[in-house]
Amino acid sequence: MSRRKKLINNTNIPQHKIEAIARCIFPDILAYYESEEGQREFAEWKAQREAEQAQKCKESKTA
């Protein structure tokens, strides 16, 4: 028996409405990230994040 992760909803929006919206937009999000443009932007984001983490690591070693 699998355990469901407890959802955190700190809004006045009912959880079932949030899930309905998510079901509507999920196919579009998935299609975007599977597209060439989405893959390129994700790779750019990932490289930027890795550079920021390397910079933080470098700064913590020199401090």
ROMARTOR-737895 format. One record per residue: residue number from 0; x, y, z of N, C-alpha, C, O in turn. Coordinates in steps of 0.02 Angstrom, whole numbers, padded with zeros to 5 digits. Layout:
num / n_X / n_Y / n_Z / ca_X / ca_Y / ca_Z / c_X / c_Y / c_Z / o_X / o_Y / o_Z
NUM / X / Y / Z / X / Y / Z / X / Y / Z / X / Y / Z;
...
***
This chain:
num / n_X / n_Y / n_Z / ca_X / ca_Y / ca_Z / c_X / c_Y / c_Z / o_X / o_Y / o_Z
0 / 00042 / -00059 / 00000 / 00000 / 00000 / 00000 / 00044 / 00062 / 00000 / 00086 / 00071 / 00045;
1 / 00036 / 00105 / -00050 / 00078 / 00165 / -00054 / 00047 / 00221 / -00014 / -00014 / 00226 / -00006;
2 / 00090 / 00263 / 00011 / 00067 / 00320 / 00050 / 00068 / 00382 / 00006 / 00116 / 00393 / -00030;
3 / 00015 / 00421 / 00008 / 00013 / 00483 / -00029 / 00047 / 00537 / 00010 / 00040 / 00541 / 00071;
4 / 00085 / 00578 / -00025 / 00118 / 00634 / 00007 / 00065 / 00686 / 00026 / 00020 / 00701 / -00014;
5 / 00070 / 00713 / 00086 / 00022 / 00762 / 00109 / 00033 / 00826 / 00068 / 00088 / 00852 / 00065;
6 / -00020 / 00851 / 00038 / -00017 / 00911 / -00002 / -00019 / 00972 / 00043 / -00053 / 00973 / 00094;
7 / 00018 / 01024 / 00023 / 00018 / 01086 / 00060 / -00020 / 01138 / 00019 / 00001 / 01156 / -00036;
8 / -00074 / 01161 / 00046 / -00116 / 01210 / 00012 / -00130 / 01266 / 00062 / -00174 / 01261 / 00105;
9 / -00092 / 01320 / 00056 / -00099 / 01377 / 00101 / -00141 / 01432 / 00071 / -00131 / 01491 / 00085;
10 / -00189 / 01414 / 00029 / -00232 / 01463 / -00004 / -00304 / 01450 / 00016 / -00320 / 01401 / 00050;
11 / -00347 / 01494 / -00007 / -00419 / 01484 / 00003 / -00450 / 01445 / -00054 / -00511 / 01435 / -00056;
12 / -00409 / 01423 / -00101 / -00433 / 01385 / -00159 / -00439 / 01312 / -00139 / -00392 / 01283 / -00113;
13 / -00497 / 01282 / -00150 / -00506 / 01211 / -00133 / -00457 / 01167 / -00173 / -00443 / 01180 / -00231;
14 / -00432 / 01116 / -00141 / -00383 / 01071 / -00172 / -00409 / 01041 / -00236 / -00371 / 01033 / -00284;
15 / -00473 / 01023 / -00239 / -00500 / 00991 / -00300 / -00498 / 01040 / -00359 / -00491 / 01019 / -00417;
16 / -00504 / 01105 / -00347 / -00499 / 01154 / -00401 / -00427 / 01162 / -00425 / -00415 / 01169 / -00485;
17 / -00381 / 01161 / -00379 / -00310 / 01164 / -00398 / -00292 / 01104 / -00441 / -00258 / 01111 / -00492;
18 / -00315 / 01046 / -00421 / -00300 / 00985 / -00459 / -00333 / 00987 / -00528 / -00304 / 00963 / -00576;
19 / -00393 / 01015 / -00533 / -00427 / 01020 / -00598 / -00388 / 01066 / -00645 / -00381 / 01050 / -00704;
20 / -00365 / 01121 / -00619 / -00325 / 01167 / -00660 / -00260 / 01134 / -00682 / -00239 / 01140 / -00739;
21 / -00228 / 01099 / -00635 / -00166 / 01064 / -00651 / -00176 / 01012 / -00706 / -00134 / 01006 / -00751;
22 / -00232 / 00976 / -00703 / -00246 / 00926 / -00756 / -00256 / 00960 / -00823 / -00240 / 00931 / -00875;
23 / -00283 / 01021 / -00824 / -00295 / 01057 / -00886 / -00229 / 01082 / -00918 / -00220 / 01077 / -00978;
24 / -00184 / 01108 / -00876 / -00123 / 01138 / -00904 / -00064 / 01090 / -00910 / -00016 / 01105 / -00945;
25 / -00068 / 01033 / -00877 / -00012 / 00986 / -00879 / 00007 / 00964 / -00949 / 00067 / 00963 / -00965;
26 / -00040 / 00947 / -00993 / -00020 / 00927 / -01061 / 00018 / 00982 / -01099 / 00065 / 00967 / -01136;
27 / -00001 / 01045 / -01088 / 00034 / 01100 / -01121 / 00105 / 01108 / -01093 / 00152 / 01121 / -01131;
28 / 00112 / 01102 / -01028 / 00178 / 01107 / -00997 / 00223 / 01050 / -01022 / 00281 / 01062 / -01040;
29 / 00196 / 00991 / -01024 / 00234 / 00933 / -01047 / 00255 / 00942 / -01120 / 00312 / 00928 / -01138;
30 / 00209 / 00964 / -01162 / 00225 / 00975 / -01233 / 00280 / 01028 / -01241 / 00324 / 01020 / -01283;
31 / 00278 / 01080 / -01200 / 00329 / 01132 / -01204 / 00397 / 01104 / -01186 / 00446 / 01116 / -01223;
32 / 00402 / 01068 / -01132 / 00467 / 01042 / -01111 / 00493 / 00987 / -01157 / 00552 / 00972 / -01157;
33 / 00448 / 00956 / -01195 / 00471 / 00906 / -01244 / 00491 / 00939 / -01310 / 00522 / 00907 / -01352;
34 / 00473 / 01002 / -01320 / 00489 / 01037 / -01382 / 00563 / 01057 / -01382 / 00596 / 01057 / -01331;
35 / 00588 / 01074 / -01441 / 00657 / 01095 / -01449 / 00671 / 01159 / -01408 / 00722 / 01164 / -01375;
36 / 00625 / 01206 / -01411 / 00632 / 01269 / -01374 / 00634 / 01256 / -01299 / 00675 / 01284 / -01263;
37 / 00589 / 01214 / -01275 / 00586 / 01197 / -01204 / 00649 / 01162 / -01181 / 00674 / 01176 / -01127;
38 / 00675 / 01116 / -01221 / 00736 / 01080 / -01205 / 00795 / 01129 / -01200 / 00837 / 01125 / -01155;
39 / 00798 / 01177 / -01248 / 00852 / 01226 / -01248 / 00848 / 01271 / -01186 / 00899 / 01283 / -01153;
40 / 00789 / 01296 / -01171 / 00781 / 01340 / -01113 / 00796 / 01303 / -01048 / 00825 / 01331 / -01002;
41 / 00776 / 01240 / -01044 / 00791 / 01201 / -00984 / 00866 / 01191 / -00977 / 00893 / 01197 / -00921;
42 / 00901 / 01177 / -01032 / 00974 / 01169 / -01029 / 01007 / 01234 / -01008 / 01055 / 01233 / -00969;
43 / 00983 / 01291 / -01032 / 01010 / 01356 / -01012 / 00998 / 01368 / -00937 / 01043 / 01390 / -00902;
44 / 00938 / 01353 / -00914 / 00922 / 01361 / -00843 / 00967 / 01318 / -00800 / 00992 / 01339 / -00748;
45 / 00976 / 01255 / -00822 / 01016 / 01208 / -00784 / 01089 / 01231 / -00781 / 01120 / 01227 / -00728;
46 / 01116 / 01255 / -00836 / 01185 / 01279 / -00837 / 01192 / 01341 / -00792 / 01242 / 01347 / -00756;
47 / 01143 / 01385 / -00793 / 01145 / 01445 / -00751 / 01143 / 01425 / -00677 / 01180 / 01452 / -00636;
48 / 01101 / 01378 / -00661 / 01095 / 01355 / -00591 / 01160 / 01322 / -00567 / 01182 / 01334 / -00511;
49 / 01190 / 01281 / -00610 / 01253 / 01249 / -00592 / 01308 / 01300 / -00582 / 01349 / 01293 / -00537;
50 / 01309 / 01353 / -00624 / 01359 / 01406 / -00617 / 01349 / 01443 / -00552 / 01397 / 01460 / -00518;
51 / 01286 / 01457 / -00534 / 01272 / 01492 / -00471 / 01293 / 01449 / -00412 / 01321 / 01475 / -00363;
52 / 01280 / 01384 / -00415 / 01299 / 01340 / -00360 / 01375 / 01335 / -00354 / 01402 / 01332 / -00299;
53 / 01410 / 01333 / -00411 / 01483 / 01331 / -00410 / 01511 / 01395 / -00380 / 01559 / 01394 / -00342;
54 / 01480 / 01451 / -00397 / 01502 / 01516 / -00370 / 01491 / 01517 / -00294 / 01535 / 01540 / -00257;
55 / 01434 / 01493 / -00270 / 01421 / 01491 / -00198 / 01471 / 01446 / -00163 / 01494 / 01462 / -00108;
56 / 01487 / 01390 / -00193 / 01534 / 01343 / -00164 / 01603 / 01375 / -00160 / 01638 / 01369 / -00109;
57 / 01623 / 01410 / -00213 / 01687 / 01444 / -00215 / 01690 / 01499 / -00161 / 01741 / 01507 / -00128;
58 / 01636 / 01536 / -00153 / 01634 / 01590 / -00104 / 01637 / 01562 / -00033 / 01669 / 01591 / 00010;
59 / 01604 / 01506 / -00021 / 01605 / 01477 / 00046 / 01675 / 01449 / 00064 / 01693 / 01447 / 00123;
60 / 01712 / 01427 / 00015 / 01779 / 01401 / 00027 / 01829 / 01457 / 00042 / 01877 / 01447 / 00079;
61 / 01818 / 01516 / 00012 / 01864 / 01572 / 00022 / 01845 / 01612 / 00084 / 01886 / 01652 / 00107;
62 / 01786 / 01603 / 00110 / 01765 / 01642 / 00168 / 01789 / 01614 / 00233 / 01776 / 01642 / 00286;
***
